[in-house]
Amino acid sequence: MELFNIILVNPLLNVLVAIYQGLTLLHVPGALGFSIILLTILIRLLLYPITGSQLKASKKMQDLHPHLSKLKAKHKGDAKTLQQETMKLYKEHGVNPAAGCLPLLVQLPIFWGLYTVLQQVVAGTNASTVLCKYCALYSGTCA
């Protein structure tokens, strides 16, 4: 779990602290809430290429659904032939059935890290106290 913290949680927390400090310097009310929102938007923007490919693969699979239904009706009792025809259909249309799931394996640890960061920040009795601790490490002072 320590490696997970080093690779994902600490960098995400550092970005959250940087956004928080920037908003605090601008005297934005509710800086913590806005910093969480901005961090979430930043992560979504960074993951957009992966999410986009996942959505495209999902759309292709959805477009093939009527064809798959016909194949299932046609080869009701023969599972082996159904599997062969399904793979043939995937090849014809250039669809990879695993393409919709694989990007999730990249996104899941990042969202898990974001959840851990938010849990650490909110678990303190006062969220600004937790952020102050991290701000002090970098700037020596706390806003």
C-alpha positions as CSV (number, residue, x, y, z in Angstrom):
1,M,0.0,0.0,0.0
2,E,3.0,2.3,0.6
3,L,3.9,2.1,-3.1
4,F,0.4,3.0,-4.1
5,N,0.7,6.1,-1.9
6,I,4.0,7.1,-3.4
7,I,2.9,6.6,-7.0
8,L,-0.6,8.0,-6.9
9,V,-1.9,9.4,-3.6
10,N,1.0,11.7,-2.8
11,P,1.2,13.3,-6.3
12,L,-2.6,13.8,-6.3
13,L,-2.4,15.3,-2.8
14,N,0.4,17.6,-4.0
15,V,-1.7,18.8,-6.9
16,L,-4.7,19.4,-4.6
17,V,-2.5,21.4,-2.2
18,A,-1.1,23.5,-5.1
19,I,-4.6,24.2,-6.4
20,Y,-5.8,25.0,-2.8
21,Q,-2.9,27.4,-2.3
22,G,-3.5,29.1,-5.6
23,L,-7.2,29.6,-4.8
24,T,-6.3,30.8,-1.3
25,L,-3.9,33.4,-2.7
26,L,-6.7,34.6,-4.9
27,H,-8.9,34.9,-1.8
28,V,-11.5,32.6,-3.3
29,P,-14.2,31.7,-0.7
30,G,-14.6,27.9,-0.3
31,A,-11.1,27.3,-1.7
32,L,-11.1,23.7,-0.5
33,G,-14.3,22.8,-2.3
34,F,-13.2,24.5,-5.5
35,S,-9.8,22.9,-5.4
36,I,-11.5,19.4,-5.2
37,I,-13.7,20.3,-8.1
38,L,-10.7,21.6,-10.2
39,L,-8.7,18.5,-9.3
40,T,-11.5,16.2,-10.4
41,I,-11.9,18.2,-13.7
42,L,-8.1,18.0,-14.3
43,I,-8.1,14.2,-13.8
44,R,-11.1,13.8,-16.2
45,L,-9.4,15.9,-18.8
46,L,-6.2,13.8,-18.5
47,L,-8.2,10.6,-18.8
48,Y,-10.3,11.8,-21.7
49,P,-8.4,10.0,-24.4
50,I,-8.8,6.7,-22.5
51,T,-12.4,7.3,-21.8
52,G,-13.0,8.3,-25.5
53,S,-11.6,5.0,-26.7
54,Q,-13.7,3.1,-24.2
55,L,-16.8,4.9,-25.4
56,K,-16.0,4.2,-29.0
57,A,-15.6,0.5,-28.3
58,S,-18.8,0.4,-26.3
59,K,-20.7,2.1,-29.2
60,K,-19.3,-0.5,-31.7
61,M,-20.5,-3.3,-29.4
62,Q,-23.9,-1.7,-29.1
63,D,-24.2,-1.4,-32.9
64,L,-23.4,-5.2,-33.2
65,H,-26.1,-6.2,-30.7
66,P,-28.8,-6.9,-33.3
67,H,-26.4,-9.1,-35.3
68,L,-25.4,-11.0,-32.1
69,S,-29.1,-11.5,-31.3
70,K,-29.7,-13.0,-34.8
71,L,-26.7,-15.3,-34.3
72,K,-27.9,-16.5,-30.9
73,A,-31.3,-17.3,-32.4
74,K,-29.8,-19.0,-35.4
75,H,-27.3,-21.2,-33.4
76,K,-29.4,-21.7,-30.3
77,G,-28.2,-25.2,-29.4
78,D,-24.7,-25.1,-30.8
79,A,-22.4,-23.1,-28.5
80,K,-19.2,-23.9,-30.4
81,T,-20.6,-22.6,-33.7
82,L,-22.1,-19.6,-32.0
83,Q,-18.7,-18.7,-30.6
84,Q,-17.0,-19.1,-34.0
85,E,-19.6,-17.0,-35.7
86,T,-19.4,-14.4,-33.0
87,M,-15.7,-14.1,-33.4
88,K,-16.1,-13.9,-37.2
89,L,-18.6,-11.1,-36.8
90,Y,-16.1,-9.2,-34.5
91,K,-13.3,-9.6,-37.1
92,E,-15.6,-8.4,-39.9
93,H,-16.5,-5.2,-38.1
94,G,-13.1,-4.6,-36.5
95,V,-14.4,-4.9,-32.9
96,N,-12.3,-6.1,-29.9
97,P,-14.7,-7.2,-27.2
98,A,-12.0,-6.5,-24.5
99,A,-11.4,-2.9,-25.7
100,G,-14.2,-1.6,-23.6
101,C,-12.9,-3.1,-20.4
102,L,-9.1,-2.6,-20.7
103,P,-9.1,1.2,-20.3
104,L,-11.0,0.7,-17.1
105,L,-7.9,-1.0,-15.7
106,V,-5.9,2.2,-16.2
107,Q,-8.7,4.5,-14.8
108,L,-9.6,2.5,-11.8
109,P,-6.3,3.0,-9.8
110,I,-6.4,6.7,-10.5
111,F,-9.9,7.1,-9.2
112,W,-9.0,4.9,-6.3
113,G,-6.1,7.3,-5.5
114,L,-8.4,10.3,-5.8
115,Y,-10.8,8.7,-3.4
116,T,-8.0,8.0,-0.9
117,V,-6.8,11.7,-1.2
118,L,-10.3,13.0,-0.5
119,Q,-10.7,10.5,2.3
120,Q,-7.5,11.8,3.9
121,V,-8.5,15.4,3.5
122,V,-12.0,15.0,4.8
123,A,-11.1,12.5,7.6
124,G,-9.3,15.3,9.5
125,T,-11.4,17.1,12.1
126,N,-10.9,20.2,9.9
127,A,-10.0,19.7,6.3
128,S,-8.0,23.0,6.2
129,T,-5.8,21.6,9.0
130,V,-4.9,18.6,7.0
131,L,-4.1,20.8,4.0
132,C,-2.1,23.2,6.2
133,K,0.1,20.3,7.3
134,Y,1.0,19.6,3.6
135,C,1.3,23.3,2.8
136,A,3.8,23.8,5.6
137,L,6.0,21.0,4.1
138,Y,6.4,23.1,0.9
139,S,6.2,26.7,1.8
140,G,6.9,26.8,5.5
141,T,3.7,28.7,6.1
142,C,0.0,28.0,5.8
143,A,-2.6,30.2,4.3
